[in-house]
Amino acid sequence: MGLMGDKRNLKYNQSGYADPTAYEAVSNVIKEEKELNKKVHDLISVLKFIIDWAGFELIDRIEIRDKKTRKEFR
């Protein structure tokens, strides 16, 4: 639905021209970010389950860092 030049439509550059290369690159980054966030969510869920299963309670936040990207999650 987006208009050409619309900042929310990543298929077009600021001048309103189609920019499929940039769109594909940005789309790949967004996809990788979503996959990493899902991986972190799943990991935290498993850790919380194991903590509970072992008869313990989590009393503080879990902080982890992705070895590849060095991005930290809290």
Buried (B, 14 or more C-beta within 10 A) or exposed (E): EEEEEEEEEBBBEEEEEEBEEEBEEEEEEEEEEEEBEEEBEEEBEEEEEEBEEEEEEEEEEEEEEEEEEEEEBE
